Amino acid sequence: MPLSSLPTPTRASTTSVKRPDGPDGQISSHPRTPDTPHTLNGRHTWRTSNKARAWTTIFVHSVVDLFSFIAIPLLAVLQSKLNLDSHQPATLITIGALSSGLVQPVVALVSDRRDTRAVGTIGFGVAVIGVSLIGYTNTFWQLAVLQAIAAAGIGAFHPVAAAAVGQLTQPRRSLGLAWFYAAGMIGGVCGNLFAPAWVRHFSAIDGSTAVDISAGLRSLAWLIPPGLIFVALLATSIHGTPHRRSDAHARHQARDGLVKRAAWTALFVLYLANVLKFGIDTSLVALVKAWSDGLAAGVGSGAAGGGLDLTAAGSLSAASISGPLQAAKQIGMGSGGLALGFFLSRRHERLALVVLPLFGAVCLLALPHSYRWAAMLGLPGFGSALSLLVCALAGAGYGASVPLTIAMAQRLLPHRTSLASGILLGGAWGVGSIGARLAQGLAERFGLEWAFAATAITSVIAAMLALPLGKLMSSAIEDEAG
């Protein structure tokens, strides 16, 4: 059901309430601080309805992730412009993921402790400017520094906005975060398709078949003014949004030691699984880039990990292959996450966390063989479509459960929702970022097909980690909403 039909959290005028706390109909009775229709903990909070704020934040997330994925399909173009070696594109992916990941828990702590959403808005503004200026870099290290700054800004947005959406969409927190996640994937799809087309258009030289990729990359600076408009829109939607229920700290303190220990253990298991999932994701970015280079050069999956010297036109061709594949991965992750938000009940959460990564492992194994299998079936022209389909299914397999894990983490730490989001998003993403570099090394040493197989094995391990979660969650979650 769409968010427009979600119930808006009500304000209690008494000091004790009995209310349904979630889709499973549990009832809780806890003392609460009296709230007025326009205040929470004595602060003005709701200038517009919860639904309008939630939908605005969700929409802005798609724009944020459009910017975050602009550089990814352009790696071959940047490699050609800056004469990067075969290792440096994967290093750039790792730098971006580390920067984005490590800043998120820090931002989350500041946001929770200071009761402010401003750090997320500032981060988005920094990201808009940083991403748009990548065409003005002239060396690898200039690009690496700008990538780190822009990625940190993107990272600062995510835990703050995810926590805001989680609060605004209670008691259907899982569905709200599924929409948030899907919007990010839509933005990633748009970024992967938009960036190569934009740069190709502005690289064209009138009356000539030659291209000026430097001019095409510099044209990205025109994205700054519209990007800053969305920064302002974000400010209007999340600033003043509450960080927690007014009784969240009291409820947390009332938990006994065993319940708290079970909550932190469950959070750690979710974190480890997300580290592996994000490691797969960054690995796939690097492997798809190397595979696309090989397809553009006519050597397919036999390319040993991206050591190809492409011309300027060849780099644009590789970007046109890589972009749709990266977009297909995002479509699978987003649509799968949204489907879980709509249809998955809480009692089946562990099952989804086990089954989906196992399915993803099969797809990751199959992906580098898609062109070959299409040819064996007598449909060589179907190779591209089959690779897009398998890539989308792989994304759904290992990545669709990420918003579910964030909702679970927010239920585990109801008094620190930004921190819970930051740990499961940025904390996991930062460590998982080494996947790109590891995948690059495996591809160079053993070939792309073996590197894809390693990501499949990682997905199986992520599935196995989820096995004890059913007991842990039932021990840690008593009656939290959402």
TACORTA-V368729 format. One record per helix or strand of 3 or more residues. SS is the DSSP state (H for helix, E for strand). FROM is the first residue (numbers start at 1). TO is the last residue. Records with the same first field share a line. If there is no record, write none. Layout:
SS=FROM-TO  FROM-TO
This chain:
H=3-5  50-68  72-82  88-114  118-132  134-136  140-168  173-203  213-238  248-254  257-297  300-302  312-343  346-367  370-376  380-399  402-412  417-432  434-446  448-476
E=16-20  27-31
